[in-house]
Amino acid sequence: MCLSVMIPSVGYCCPSLDGTWTSSIEKFESFNKKWANIEDKAWSFMIQTQGIEVIKYNGENKMSINSPEIEIKVGEKKMKRPPSEERITFNVLGCTSKSIAMQYERYGEKKISQLHFENEDTYWVYMGSAGTDGNSHIREYYTRNKSN
């Protein structure tokens, strides 16, 4: 049992993050069309911005998040969102064989995310943040690139 000797074995219980993970538009649409509470305007925006983010984990509690330049249509307007690359250091707060809780700083704020693993090559996180109005139940999915 992983928890019998808690501290030394925690690393052995955590799912592996090493490698390159890509946001999955297919899984995003499949789950959120059925379960999420999203207004039509928000859905229109989100469907244009999902499935493009790439996260690379290097095994040293560091990740880089990359997004390409995209053009987003809002009503009749089109706007370009520039490409971005963020380098973030994170700390694993705890894990099980199916999840990892991590703390990191992004956009000048401390954040905590829980990654829920469906299998060794797919995880999801809730989008948004605590304290917002309502429970939209929106998930973003990531799949590990097989070429790693």
Secondary structure, DSSP 8 states (H G I E B T S, - for coil): -TTTTHHHHHHHHS----EEEEE-HHHHHHHHHHH----HHHHHHHHHHSS--EEEE-SSSEEEEEE--EEEEETTEEEEE--EEEEEEEEEEEE-SSEEEEEEEETTEEEEEEEEEEETTEEEEE-S-TTSSS----EEEEEE-TT-
